[in-house]
Amino acid sequence: MSGPVWVDDGRCFACGPFSADGLHLHFTPSGSQSVRAEITLPPRFQGWRGTAHGGIVMTLLDEAMAHACGNIGERGVTASMELRFRGPVPLGTPLVVTGSVKWKRRQVMGVEAAVSLADGTVLATGEGSFVSRGPLGKPRYGIPDTDAV
């Protein structure tokens, strides 16, 4: 029995450009094993008044870890994750989301992430284990790589 085929079709809630209701995160490399994104969360992601829902914050952390795995060439999926809230994550305020791969053993990667204010104040952190589902490869959004003949 074979498992699922891991295809990025652009509809990921966190980073997909074709997700109508998504976060549209765009990560860029920040070192050889780290990534960074900036986002200002709109009111639709509210938990308590003026504050991001905890599930949205967890999504930011999870996505940063996944993209950190991608930055080292691995198609990583979440195996386990822990998070810590250090302060409320405000809506309508610029945020910085970072992720880093700390170690890799066989197909498992130890990763960490943070959500911070632009001034560096850390609001939430997470760490976890991700499992590689193979190399990231070139094809994006389910479109075959026509150069790979």
GIHU-V312522 format. One record per residue. N is the residue number from 1. RES is the residue in one small letter. OMEGA is omega in radians with two decimals (none if undefined). D_FIRST is the distance of its C-alpha to the first C-alpha in Angstrom with 2 decimals. Layout:
BEGIN
n: [N & N]
res: [RES & RES]
omega: [OMEGA & OMEGA]
d_first: [D_FIRST & D_FIRST]
END
This chain:
BEGIN
n: [1 & 2 & 3 & 4 & 5 & 6 & 7 & 8 & 9 & 10 & 11 & 12 & 13 & 14 & 15 & 16 & 17 & 18 & 19 & 20 & 21 & 22 & 23 & 24 & 25 & 26 & 27 & 28 & 29 & 30 & 31 & 32 & 33 & 34 & 35 & 36 & 37 & 38 & 39 & 40 & 41 & 42 & 43 & 44 & 45 & 46 & 47 & 48 & 49 & 50 & 51 & 52 & 53 & 54 & 55 & 56 & 57 & 58 & 59 & 60 & 61 & 62 & 63 & 64 & 65 & 66 & 67 & 68 & 69 & 70 & 71 & 72 & 73 & 74 & 75 & 76 & 77 & 78 & 79 & 80 & 81 & 82 & 83 & 84 & 85 & 86 & 87 & 88 & 89 & 90 & 91 & 92 & 93 & 94 & 95 & 96 & 97 & 98 & 99 & 100 & 101 & 102 & 103 & 104 & 105 & 106 & 107 & 108 & 109 & 110 & 111 & 112 & 113 & 114 & 115 & 116 & 117 & 118 & 119 & 120 & 121 & 122 & 123 & 124 & 125 & 126 & 127 & 128 & 129 & 130 & 131 & 132 & 133 & 134 & 135 & 136 & 137 & 138 & 139 & 140 & 141 & 142 & 143 & 144 & 145 & 146 & 147 & 148 & 149]
res: [m & s & g & p & v & w & v & d & d & g & r & c & f & a & c & g & p & f & s & a & d & g & l & h & l & h & f & t & p & s & g & s & q & s & v & r & a & e & i & t & l & p & p & r & f & q & g & w & r & g & t & a & h & g & g & i & v & m & t & l & l & d & e & a & m & a & h & a & c & g & n & i & g & e & r & g & v & t & a & s & m & e & l & r & f & r & g & p & v & p & l & g & t & p & l & v & v & t & g & s & v & k & w & k & r & r & q & v & m & g & v & e & a & a & v & s & l & a & d & g & t & v & l & a & t & g & e & g & s & f & v & s & r & g & p & l & g & k & p & r & y & g & i & p & d & t & d & a & v]
omega: [-3.13 & 3.13 & -3.12 & 3.03 & -3.09 & -3.09 & 3.03 & -3.12 & 3.09 & -3.09 & 3.09 & 3.14 & -3.05 & -3.00 & -3.04 & 3.12 & -3.12 & 3.12 & -3.05 & -3.07 & -3.01 & -3.12 & -3.13 & 3.09 & 3.07 & -3.12 & 3.03 & 3.10 & 3.10 & -3.00 & -3.04 & -3.09 & -3.07 & 3.09 & -3.10 & 3.05 & 3.05 & 3.14 & 2.96 & -3.06 & 3.10 & -3.09 & -3.09 & 3.12 & -3.09 & 2.90 & 2.97 & -3.08 & 3.09 & -3.04 & 3.11 & 3.05 & -3.13 & 3.11 & 3.08 & 3.11 & 3.11 & 3.10 & 3.10 & -3.13 & 3.14 & -3.11 & 3.09 & 3.12 & 3.13 & -3.14 & 3.03 & 3.07 & 3.10 & -3.14 & 3.06 & 3.03 & -3.11 & 3.06 & -3.02 & 3.04 & -3.06 & 3.01 & 3.08 & -3.10 & 3.01 & 3.09 & 3.11 & 3.06 & -3.13 & 3.12 & 3.12 & 3.11 & -3.03 & 3.00 & 3.05 & -3.12 & 3.12 & -3.14 & 3.04 & -3.14 & -3.12 & 3.08 & -3.12 & 2.97 & -3.12 & 3.12 & 3.06 & 3.06 & -3.06 & -3.10 & -3.10 & 3.12 & 3.01 & -3.03 & 3.05 & -3.12 & 3.11 & 2.98 & -3.06 & 2.94 & -3.14 & -3.14 & 3.11 & 3.11 & -3.10 & -3.11 & -3.14 & 3.08 & 3.09 & 3.01 & -3.10 & 3.06 & 3.08 & 3.12 & 3.12 & 3.02 & 3.09 & 3.14 & -3.10 & 3.12 & -3.09 & -3.03 & 3.10 & 3.04 & 3.05 & -3.13 & -3.12 & 3.09 & -3.07 & 3.12 & -3.09 & -3.12 & none]
d_first: [0.00 & 3.79 & 6.73 & 9.95 & 12.32 & 15.47 & 18.33 & 21.89 & 23.29 & 26.54 & 26.10 & 25.61 & 28.13 & 29.53 & 29.88 & 28.95 & 31.93 & 30.73 & 30.40 & 33.57 & 33.83 & 32.38 & 34.08 & 33.95 & 33.99 & 34.67 & 34.25 & 36.16 & 36.07 & 38.60 & 38.55 & 35.92 & 33.55 & 34.76 & 34.77 & 37.21 & 37.52 & 40.36 & 40.19 & 42.63 & 40.95 & 42.42 & 43.52 & 40.45 & 38.57 & 41.19 & 40.83 & 44.38 & 47.13 & 47.05 & 44.06 & 40.41 & 37.94 & 36.22 & 32.76 & 33.85 & 35.15 & 31.87 & 30.14 & 32.66 & 31.95 & 28.15 & 28.43 & 30.96 & 28.67 & 25.77 & 28.30 & 29.72 & 26.35 & 26.40 & 29.94 & 28.83 & 26.17 & 23.04 & 20.67 & 21.03 & 19.60 & 21.45 & 20.61 & 24.06 & 27.40 & 30.99 & 33.82 & 37.56 & 39.91 & 43.24 & 44.94 & 44.46 & 42.72 & 45.14 & 44.52 & 46.46 & 46.87 & 45.43 & 42.69 & 41.10 & 37.46 & 36.48 & 33.46 & 33.18 & 30.80 & 32.62 & 30.45 & 27.23 & 25.73 & 22.71 & 20.22 & 22.20 & 25.25 & 28.14 & 29.56 & 32.53 & 34.04 & 37.26 & 38.91 & 42.62 & 45.70 & 47.15 & 49.73 & 47.10 & 47.20 & 43.78 & 42.63 & 39.09 & 36.95 & 33.40 & 31.41 & 27.82 & 24.85 & 22.40 & 19.22 & 18.81 & 15.88 & 17.65 & 21.07 & 22.61 & 23.47 & 26.00 & 24.40 & 25.38 & 24.96 & 22.31 & 24.97 & 24.05 & 26.29 & 28.68 & 30.33 & 27.33 & 27.88]
END
